């Protein structure tokens, strides 16, 4: 028995696909948010007054041997709060879609991080080329570093090691 799929099965929750187009070896999915309003990131006031719109193009996981690019319609809203210094703000997508200013979707970023942890820089880049992931070796290392920097706990024990490079000449200390 076959199963029935619709366009929204391929998108994260909260997005609506307007158009899907095939351009050579790339699939473009034009999508927008389902919400009619957005909250100001500074004061939290909900606004429905759209100021303007622009497009974001984060890379997504490949599908069926083709690169996938989301073309997200991002609306800019006016903040109507009297004391708020933010006059115009962009709508925020849910964290499972993409982060602000990110060039990849969250699910692609998690895959990049896991491959970076498992393989490192150049081997990860070689595998990513075969998997159609548009990521460089430095990006793999940056994604691993960014995730681990916040997770490091304060040290409980400090160790010191001294050694000599040449007999009686220069000494090194490792803390």
C-alpha positions, 0 to 999 in steps of 0.5 A: 500500500502506498501512502499519500503525501502533501506539500506540508509533510515536507516542511516544518510545522508553521510554514505553508508551501506556496510553490515548488519549482525544479531548477536543474539539480535544485528544488526550490520551495517557496514558503511563508509563515502561517501566523498573521501576526508577530511579536516584537523581539524587544517589548513583546507587543503583538503586531499585525501591521506589515511594513514590508517583505523580503526573501530569505534563502536558507539551505535545507536537507537534500531530497531525491538527489537534489539540493533543496533551497527554502525561499522564505517570505519574511514580513517586517512589522511595525511595533505599535508600543509607545515606549519601544525603541524598535520601530520595525522588526522582522518576524521570527520563525520557530527554532525548528525551522531556522535561527535568525540570520542563519544560512541553513535550516535547523535540521541541516545545521544539526546534521552538519554538527553531527558530521563535524563531530564524527569526522572533523574538517576535511573528511566531513567536507568530502562526505558532504560533497557526496551527500549534496550538502553545501558546506565547507570544512571550516563550517563543520569545525565552526559548528562543532566549536559553537555548540561545545563552547557554551557546554563547557563546565568550570574546571574542578582540577588544575594540572601542571606539567613542566618539561625541557626542550633541550637539556638545561636550556628552555623549559615549557609549562602546561597548565 
